[in-house]
Amino acid sequence: MKTLPFDRDFIEKLTERYPTPFYLYDERTLRRTARYFNEAFAWNTGFKEYFAVKANPNPAILQILQSENCGGDCSSLPELVLCERVGITGTNVMFTSNNTPAVEFVKASELGAIINLDDITHIDFLEQCRGGSLPDVLSFRWNPGELRNVESVIGNPVEAKYGLTAEQMFEAYKIARRRGVKRFGMHTMVASNLLDSDFFVQTARSMFEFALDILRETGVRIEFVNLGGGFGVPYHPDQKPLDLKKVGAEIHNEYEKRVFASELGEMRICTESGRFITAESGTLITRVIHEKHIYKNYIGVDSCMANLMRPGMYGAYHHITVLGKEAVPPTETADVVGSLCENCDKFAVDRKLPKIEIGDLLAIHDAGAHGYSMGFQYNGKLRCAELLLQEDGSIRQIRRAETLNDYFATLDEHFT
Ligand SMILES: *Cc1c(COP(=O)(O)O)cnc(C)c1O
């Protein structure tokens, strides 16, 4: 059973001030999740979760996460500037990008961010961007290639554009040290939305082992490992949530054996989770405006794939609650659709739902990560508002809906 921290009356009242569609985030859920995440790794001195900003780049959300001791993981110039404006700077920023433009390395350096290089050639490139020197701290992204245990879970990292090969990693640390880098990190991220706790433990173990290889072969001591993101959430009510407590405890166990008991001695752990932190706290609220019965049944809502593209793009499941009909049995089968001229513009296909009437409010669950942020304006669709249900029960608009003026803002030369 998926539940929501509000009911139909509350939302109906809210729509008088804020017309649908809109995103609604629940501060309590967000804080609870961030705390749960941090607690799972609390055994590791210096642990830090760098929230993947791309999952939810709203300053209000970032501020809440900052107050829960999270940093920010950025991959572009605007994300870096966003963190800067929120006050997340220095080593609280991790910059993990690929195919990186020079201006982004310049900005990341200016902020004092920890830079994670995606390629061996970026050592020279970064040095040039910084006027001839490398930062004191530098991290490299490892692509484990055909590493057995990883491959079986997520498909083949050999096909992924990210990171350095194992051989290049050894070389990269040696070069970086020669050119003045003093402290080192290692990053990997090869999974997305996984609910299997073993996978994360195996990834950590591989990194600990690899860090030891690097120390023995090059003398470079890896000071932190960054396990990346990919921590999954149960979008479907039948799925079991990832047991993060167990993940943390088992990684701790590996740590004792492979880090504490070896020449490595100690190491900081970091993560760059996006989805796990914010997905559950966000709901897309939309109203039914049409129903249509042809070869199939369609429920038409006032939002579309431009507001949440995961179902249309990945066939991803997002649970839908018809507000006020939580206890009504799902006797109908329909596709829940938006208004784009694309047949993939569907929030649900062949979904069992209670009998719906025009005007009903739908809550699309677990939309707080890779939801609003993946939005677009195709078909002249404007992005909707984002609201925050604060801990004290009040509502705060944290991003207004786009207007026609926003749509035309980049076209001024035609109309002035
Ligand atoms: C997308 C991404 C993340 C966050 O992924 P989630 O699945 O949201 O946890 C973290 N790190 C990097 C490098 C990414 O590209």
The ligand as a MOL file (V3000), in Angstrom:
LIG
                    3D

  0  0  0     0  0            999 V3000
M  V30 BEGIN CTAB
M  V30 COUNTS 15 15 0 0 0
M  V30 BEGIN ATOM
M  V30 1 C 22.5350 10.3640 -12.1400 0
M  V30 2 C 23.7520 10.2710 -11.3220 0
M  V30 3 C 23.6690 10.1330 -9.9340 0
M  V30 4 C 22.3570 9.9710 -9.2080 0
M  V30 5 O 21.7030 8.8190 -9.6060 0
M  V30 6 P 20.3980 8.3020 -8.7900 0
M  V30 7 O 19.9420 7.1280 -9.5920 0
M  V30 8 O 19.4140 9.4300 -8.8290 0
M  V30 9 O 20.8310 7.9600 -7.4280 0
M  V30 10 C 24.8430 10.1300 -9.2040 0
M  V30 11 N 26.0430 10.2380 -9.8080 0
M  V30 12 C 26.1790 10.3690 -11.1400 0
M  V30 13 C 27.5250 10.4850 -11.7290 0
M  V30 14 C 25.0360 10.3760 -11.9410 0
M  V30 15 O 25.1720 10.4870 -13.2650 0
M  V30 END ATOM
M  V30 BEGIN BOND
M  V30 1 1 1 2
M  V30 2 1 2 3
M  V30 3 2 2 14
M  V30 4 1 3 4
M  V30 5 2 3 10
M  V30 6 1 4 5
M  V30 7 1 5 6
M  V30 8 2 6 7
M  V30 9 1 6 8
M  V30 10 1 6 9
M  V30 11 1 10 11
M  V30 12 2 11 12
M  V30 13 1 12 13
M  V30 14 1 12 14
M  V30 15 1 14 15
M  V30 END BOND
M  V30 END CTAB
M  END
